[in-house]
Each structure stands twice: as C-alpha cells, then as structure tokens.
Amino acid sequence: KARLQRRQLDLSLLAGKEEQFKLADFLDGLSEDSQLVAKLVLQPPAEVQFTAALSRGKHSTYGLRKGVVRYLRDDLEWSQDRIEEAFTEIKGAL
C-alpha cells in the first residue's frame, strides 16, 4: 500500500498545482476504443500480463504494448487498423 501511495504522490508532482492530470477527464475525452486500450494498459488482465512477461518482462513498455495488441487482435478480434487508430488517438491526446 505504501508503494502505491508513493506512486500516486510521484504522479502528482508531474503537474503544477493549478493543472494536475486527471485520469478520469483524460479517459472521458477518448473514444470507446481508446478508453478500452488505456484501461488495458493501466490495469492489464492476466492474459495481457502473461504475454508482456513472455515478450520482454511484464514491466517493459514493449512487452505491455505487445500484450495489449495481441489481446485486442486475438481475443477481441480487432483489426490492425482499429488497434493503430486507438493507440494514435491516445498518443495525440497525451
């Protein structure tokens, strides 16, 4: 629990007091597809974590992205274009 509190505190230091990042507001500004992708990255299900761990370690950005893409493609049957559009939208919003 202390580790989680430290992580939340660290995130609050990234923004000025008058302009703090609000995750709920960020997610509300995204399409449903992009919201799902963001949630899979932030709270990955076991399938995504497993693929990420096999790729390059469960804590690597590459492994996590690969796990999310594989989950969307194989389990949810999304097209590559749909996946790329969702990631592109998130990147643009950040």
C-alpha angles and dihedrals in degrees: 000000000000089000091054091049090051090051092051091048092049091052091052090057091061094072133050119255093255095045110040120165111253112198095199091054091047093051092046089059093058132082118257091258093052092045089056092049092049091050091049089054095046097041107018118193119234093267091057093045091050093052091045091052091051093047103054107321129306092263098052120105091223093051093048093049091048090050092050093047092049091048092050093045101040105029102030095029095229119167120243089248092054091049093048092048092054093049091045091052092051091048091051092048092052 
